């Protein structure tokens, strides 16, 4: 499966928030590299997929207690 890059608008807006969501994202099956651009007004989460789907990423972030939507 080819690696895909997904981008999402979130409300993960500080390093403390990133620390809360980190274990959820790190443990998600099929997760590659990921990062949150907290300097961007849309708090963009960029995910390099190693098999994880957009829906799975969104569910993982929502379970951590944050809002997330696809960026088009």
Buried (B, 14 or more C-beta within 10 A) or exposed (E): EEEBEBBBBBEBBEEEBBEBBBEBBEEBEEBBEBEBBBEEEEBBBBBBBBEBEBEBBBBBBEEBEBEBEEEE
